[in-house]
């Protein structure tokens, strides 16, 4: 596996490998790779001949400067994990090289998809996601790109980006990977203490309870009860717990043949912002 740290190095490697004549897979990440990322790389490899994993802590998608500065950066370990999962190359340019100067993002307005939930809580976040993924798609030019359902709203945003600006590209969605405890894997979990990791399980439990409520036919009551439980939990600062249609990111309260209802949650534990979601089997 090779490490490519500039656009030129990427272009040269791609030419030497016959990239544009092959079925190629791409997995964009911000590094601090864990088993969730590895599952995406393995899925990409199972559907393509060559796989590039990008690693870039993208400044334009952070609305919190401290979150950006303290985001874990572990390139050496990431290289081993990417290789073990089947990557052929890691593309890790500087932000300045990828953006061709000072990293900047154009505002994107795609209704609730970019402005509800994560978009409302993290103003400008999806502007940065769209900016960096658009540039990465242009640079890497893959046949398919894999994204994790862990970032459910991001999946919707990327599907629209691909449809509008990269029509030949296939977006593949990979399931959310959890710790054996049930905690959704996240690079930010590294910032939690052991106690914080245990406290964070309350989010997973709330999602399970809402999923059960949906199966029992009273999803609204389950949502209200779980919101109350999380608000009463001193270790958790709840941002939102809601049921929505993953196609539109509009709240869902039943019905609609096409709808893809999910329960979603965002909360802080020990000052670490965590998100999680689960499909509702209605
Ligand atoms: P990140 O490095 O956090 O930007 O994530 C890079 C990609 O990995 C995104 O498509 C994420 O949705 C995905 N990902 C992160 N955590 C998980 C997880 N626990 N399960 C599945 N995919 C994940």
Boltz pocket constraint, residues with backbone or C-beta under 6 A from the ligand:
constraints:
  - pocket:
      binder: B
      contacts: [[A, 28], [A, 29], [A, 30], [A, 31], [A, 36], [A, 37], [A, 39], [A, 40], [A, 146], [A, 147], [A, 148], [A, 149], [A, 150], [A, 151], [A, 174], [A, 175], [A, 176], [A, 177], [A, 178], [A, 184], [A, 185], [A, 186], [A, 187]]
      max_distance: 6.0
